[in-house]
Amino acid sequence: MSSTTAPRGMARLHLLANPGRFLRVSGLLLPWLTGAGLLCLALGMVWGLWLSPPDWQQGETVRIMYVHVPMAWLAMGGYLALVVLSVISLVWRHPLADVAARELSPIGAMVTALCLATGSLWGRPMWGTWWVWDARLTSVLVLFFLWVGHAALTRAFDDPDRGARMGAILALIGAVNLPIVKFSVDWWNTLHQPASVTRLDAPGIHVDILYPLLVNALAFSLCFVALALAATRAGLQERRLRALQMAAARRAEREGG
Amino acid sequence: MTRKRRRLYILLLCGIGLGTATALTLTAFQDNLVFFRSPSDILAEAPPPGRDFRLGGLVEAGSVQRSTGPDGRPHVTFRVTDGQHSIPVQFSGVLPDLFREGQGVVTLGRLGPGNVFLAREVLARHDENYMPPEVADALRRAGHWDPARGDPPPASGWNRLDPRRSGG
């Protein structure tokens, strides 16, 4: 086995990839993650929607940011996780990575759709339009199609391993879109504003608006991870059930014939 | 070489190839990916006459003149500037709420006689700075910022400002 040559961190990864151990560890973690996520979300929503000040030029509309920006970050961060899972799936052929990637894509598609929808609702009163074909909006729409495409492709084959491999290849090809989404506002002139928080100099957001944004980002991230873990657990158990059913069917066929 | 390592190398090689191809494509299409062109771009290379394009920049301070057109619709003229050059714009219709002097705008239309831009649509383009109204007021009172003349000063100077203590 390659475990003698693999570095220590890789060995630990292999350890967690054991589905039984993953189910045990994630089962312990899940209630805490969910609780922390919901608690943060309650705090962030009260802070963001009531206690934080309006923006000097956008007024109360700025509060859409507390949902829009976390969704945008999760759409991209989640895709990065999908890329990592796809590499693990293609190189090390871990079934756990296959299941996690398959269960991640509907959640990723959902947050990307929410990012687009809240952005559209924000664009109408501020910019004066629901939608424009500038580089940022278009590349995020492509990201949404990649998520949906991955979800559909992994489920399109009778053989789940084959579906997982095709999905992983699609996810890796789609990874080129990730830097395009991030840097579209710097490389080309767009209607969408440049980055406010993730830039080299000081954040362009006053702390009274920035802190509730960060709390909401943490809250939605915790919920995202909890959702992804729960879905992966369900996917693993589904796979086990399927294997048991197949074994039972084979046994019945042997005894019958 | 184990099979895993070989798969990893193949994947890396594909990644490098795909990344290079994308970078080359994006570089080739650089000019077609712009959403709008600045006044300097237009003056340096005028677009074909009668063709629609988007003109973007800041609304020049003191250039906005509002009136009511013969059809009863609000009519507005202003100049769009990028700091070096500016182009006069005419527009009939309802402007977005964020439209003001010093605000970024993207307008869709075509060049008319006398190099006046006849806009069919005006969109507001706000910057990446967010602050409570009190902080904006404090900056204005202190003379650090005139919103009609463009973006606020560097964010490190105000993003922790407490207006209750600094404001008078």
Interface residues (C-beta under 8 A of the other chain):
Chain A: S2 T5 P53 P54 D55 W56 Q57 Q58 V62 M65 V87 L90 V91 W92 P125 M126 W127 G128 T129 V132 W133 D134 A135 L172 I173 A175 V176 I180 W187 W188 N189 T190 L191 Q193 P194 A195 S196 D201 A202 P203 G204 I205 H206 V207 D208 I209 L210
Chain B: T2 K4 R7 L8 L11 C14 G15 L18 G19 T22 L26 Q30 L33 V34 F35 F36 S38 G56 L95 P96 D97 L98 V106 E121 V122 L123 A124 R125 H126 D127 E128 N129 Y130 M131 P132 P133 E134 V135 A136 D137 P147 P154 A155 S156 W158 N159 R160 L161
